[in-house]
């Protein structure tokens, strides 16, 4: 069947962060929201049908992740990413960010140096600071074609006692899918200087044509033992509100420490409907996902063409993955704070301020294209209006 991604669904007054918390985050409620990283599309029918079927049972007691659910995870990873994951490696977390905090608390000590690669998903900063570890930056290098890792600077950090590195693969917000050469070079540094890697691979299924996601942990035996991988069906199938994520840990000592922490906090049972959605999506959601990626490719093409024709001062950083686009407006000569203020208060548009992702985000913004094309067109017109106002 063909799925209708053009359908506009009213999400107001559904306790939806993206829509119902606009005033709390932006100071105004009447905004077009392209900020929070969830999509404005209905979930695959297989997921809603499975949830309704389970809800009709009418008893929602303590639950656990069944063998069938775990098998669906294994099959999905094998089929989509050629990664053979053992059952015992699979643990749980309510969300990937929660998992990051739990991993830092269980595998590191206060004061340990933890590196991140800005501009990057901003909760990375928070989980390091909030767990009282030392946050160190390994900024990405902006090139003519996109972004690269700075291995030279990372090696200097590693020489000074780096405990762990948190990476984003695929990267949010710059849209990179790290290739095998880059990931193996990263692995060589981790082995040489004995640090471990937490790999946030939550966007692993949202890959554009011509690119391939490579799970870091499957590239070598050493990387398998020093990498913890965090994934979830939340971005893939738009089910973030069901709070069900997957932490994959092959290293037995790491796994033991992590599971002890999860158990101590009573987070090991998980969410009943999250389990149901996860299994249904991984078992039956592939066709929906393939059509979603076709639609998102069309949205990327729209943004690229629109910017080139109407707002050439704003450059699209070509995405290799995700439904989050990174736009460079530095040539406009306006500060991030001022541009963001104009977008909100003049154009009526809510997007993510680039500096939220680190100092390297000055002059950039992130927009969410996981929405019907008509909404995206309206958002682009609002950005054009903002630029036109600047030039008057």
N, C-alpha and C positions, 0 to 999 in steps of 0.2 A: 504494500500500500504506500501511497504518498502522504507524507505528513505536512501539515499546514503551518509553516513557520511565519507566515504573514499575519496570522490571526492576532489581533490586539486584545489582550486580556486585562481587565481592570484589577489591579492588585492593591488598590487603596483599601484601607480599613480591613486588612487581613493580618494585622500584626506583622507586617512586612518591613524589615529594616530599610530596604532600599527605597521604599515609598513613604512609609508612615513615620520615619524618623528624619525626614529631610530638615524640618525646622530645628531639631536638636543638633544636627551636624552642620547645617549651612545657614541657619538663621531665618530661613524662609521655607514655607511648605509648597508653594506653587512653583515647582521647578520640574524640569524634565530630567529624570535621574539616569545617568549613565556612569554610575560610580561603583557601588558594591558589586563584587564579582559573583553574581548569580544571573541567570538568564531569564528573560521574559517569555519563555516558551513552556508549554505544557510538558510534563514528563512523558516518557514513552508510555503508551497505553498498558504495556505489560506490567509496569510498576504500579500504576494507579489501580489496575484490576487486582493485582496481588494484595495490595494494601486493603482494598475494600473487602476482598474475600476473607482476609485475616480479621479485619475489624468486625465482620459479621459473626465471628465466633463469640464476641461480647465478653470475653474474659481476657484481661491484659496483665497477667501476673508476671513474675520474674521470668526472664527469658535468657537465652544464650545463643551463641552463633553455632548453628547446627553443622554437622559434617557435610550436608549437601550445600550449605552456604559456603563453607570453606572450599569445597570442591569447585564451586563456581568461580571463586577467586583464582584458584590455581589454573583452571582451564582458560579463563580470560587472559591471564598473564602469559600463558604458553601460546595461545592462539594469536593474540594481538602483538605480543612483544618478544616472543621466542625465549621466554624466561621460565625455567623449571624451578618452582618454589615448593619446598617441602612443607607439609602441614605444620610441623612443629615450629617452623620459623614464623608463623603467622600469629600476631598478637593484635590487640585492639586498643582503640582510644576513641573518645567522643568526637574528636576532631584532630586534624593534622597539627594545628597550633598547640592544642593541649598536649599532643604527643611530643612536640618539640620541648615543651617545658618539662614533661615527665622524663624525657631522655636526658636532658641536662641535669635534672635533679638526681637521677639515679646513676649516671655514668661520669659525672664530673663533680668537682668541689667548688665552693665559693672562692672567687678570685681566679679561677682558671681562665685562660685566654680562649675565647671563642670567636672565630672569624666569620664574617658575612661579606657578601659581594654586592654592594650597592651600585646603581640604584636597584633596590630589591624590595620585595614584599615586606611592608613595614612591621608586621608583628615579629619578624626575626629580631629586630632591635629590642622589642619589648621583652621577649622571652629570655634573652640574655641578661638584660638589665634587671628584670624583675626577680630572677633567680640568683642575683648578686654575683654573676660571672663578669669577667672583663670583656667588654665588647671591643673588637678590633676590626678595622675595615680593610678589605682587599677589593678596592673598587674595580669595576669592569673598565676596560679601555674602549672608548668610542672610536670607531674607525669610519672610513668612507662608506663601508657597506653595512655597518651595524656595530656589534659589540663583541669583544673578546675578553677572556680571562687574562689577568696580569700575573703570570706565573713567576716572574722575577720578584715582584713585590711580595707574593705569597711565600716564596722561599725565604725571604728575609723575616717575615712573620714567624715562619716555622722554626727558623734557627733560634728564635727567642722564646721558645717554649710553648708553641701553639698546642692546645689540647684537642680542639675539634674545629671543623669547618662545616657550616650549614650552607648547602647549595640549593639552588632552585633549578630543576631540570624536568621539563622546559621552564625557561626563565620568565618570571613575572616581575616587572612589566615589559622587559625589552624584547620578549618573544623569541629568544634563541632556543634552538634545540642543539645542545652540545654534542659534537661529533665524537667518533671513537678516538681520534688522535688527541683531542683535548681532554677527554675523560681519562685516557690512559696516562697522559702526562700528569694529570691531577693525582692519579693513583700512585705514580712513581714518587711524587713528592710526599704523599701521605705515608708511604712505606719507608722512605729514607728518613723522615723526621718523626715517624711514629705518632701521627695524629689520626683520629678517626673522622668519618664524614657522615653527616646526617643529610640525606638527599630527599628533598621535598619534590616528589614526582606526581603531585596531584593533578597536573595538567597533561599527564602522559598520553591520554587518549585523544587530545585535541590537536592533532598534528596535520599540517597542511601538505598538499601533494608536493613530492620532491624531497621530502624530509622524513627521517625515521627516528623515533625515540629509542634510545638505548638505555636500559636500566643500568645504572653505574655498577651495581652489585654483581651483575652477571658477566662482567668483562674479564675477570681473573679470580683465581682462588683467594689471593690476598685481599682484593677489593671486596669480595664476598664476606670476608671475615671482619673488615674494618668499616663497612658501610651499613648504616641503618636506613631503610627506605620507608618513606611515608606516602601512602596513597589513599584514595577514597573514591567512591562513586559520585561524590557530591558535585564536582565540576562536570564530569562526564554526562551525568543524567539529570542535573539540576535538582538535587535532593539534599542540599546543604542543611536544611532545617531538620533533617532526620538524624543528625549527629552520630554518624557511624563511619569510622575510619579504620585503616589497616596499617599496622606497623610491622615491617618484615625485618627480622633479625636472625641472621645465620649464626653469628658468633654466640656460642652457648653461655659464656660468662656475661656478655652484654644482655642476652635474653633473660637470664636468671635475675639480674639486677633490675631490669625494666619491669618484669612481671611481678617482682616483689613490691615495687613501688605502686603499680596499678592495683594490685590486690589490697595493699594497705589503705588505699584511698577508695576502695570499693567501686572501681570503675571497670571491672573485668567482665561484667555481664552484658553490658551494652544496651542498645535500644531495640525493643521488639520490632517496631515498624522499620527501623533502619536496617535490621537484618533481612526483613522481607523484601525491602526495596533493592538492597544490594544484590541479593540472589536473583531476583527477577530481572534486574538490569543486566547483570553479567551473563545470565542464561539466554535472554531473549531480546536484548536491546541493541544488538550490533547494527541491524538495518537502520533503526532510528538514528544512531550515531553517525553512520555513513552519510545519511541525508542531511543531518545537521551540519556536518563539515562542508558539504557542498554549498549549503546556504551561507555559512560563515565566510567561505571563500568569496561568494558574491558580495557580501558586506565589505570585505576587505577591498575588493575591486572598486566598489562604490566610493569608499573613502579615498583611495588612491587617486581615482579619476577626478573626484570633486576637488580635492586639494590642488591638484595640478592645474585644473581649469579655473577655479574660483579663488583659491587662497594659496598661491604658490610660495608665500612666505612661511607657510607651515609645512614641514616635511614629515612624511610617514616613515618611521623606522620599520622596514619590511619585516613582517612577522613570519616566523617559521611554525608557530604554534600559538595556542590559546585564543580566546575571544576578547583579549585585552590589548588595545593598541597604544603604542607609545609615540606621541607626537612632539616634534621639535619646533618650537616657535621662537627660538633665540634670536633669529634675524629681525624680529619685530622690535627688539630693543626695549621691551617692557619687562618689569620685574614679575616674578611668579605671583607674588602677593597681589599686585595691581591687576594682572590679567585674570587671576582667579576671581577677584572681586567683581570685575566687569562681567565675567561669565555668569556669575550668580545674580547680581543685582540689576544688570542691564539686559542680559540675554535670557535669563531664567533657565540656566543650565547647570546641573550638578555633575561635575566630573572630579577626578582625583588630581589634586595639586601635586606636581612632580616632586617637590621637596619632601613630601610625605615619605618618599622612598629613599631618602638620604640627600645630602647636600648636592650630590651629582645630578639630582633631578631639577635643579634650577633651570627654568626655561623650557620645561617639558610638562605635558599633561598626559594622563592615562584615561582612555575612554573605553567603555564596555560596549562591544558591538553584538552582544548576545541578545538581540532584540529584533522585532519586525523591521523590515527595511524602511517602511514609511516613518517609523520613529527615528531611525538613524538619519534619514534625510532631513527631518526636522531639526535634529541636533546639529547637523553640519551647517544648516542655514543659520542657526543661532551662533555658531562659532564665526561664520562669515560676518554676521552682523556685528559681533564684537570687534573683529579686525577692522571692519569699515569704520566703526566709531573711533578706533585708535588713530586712524589716518586722517580724520577730519580736522 
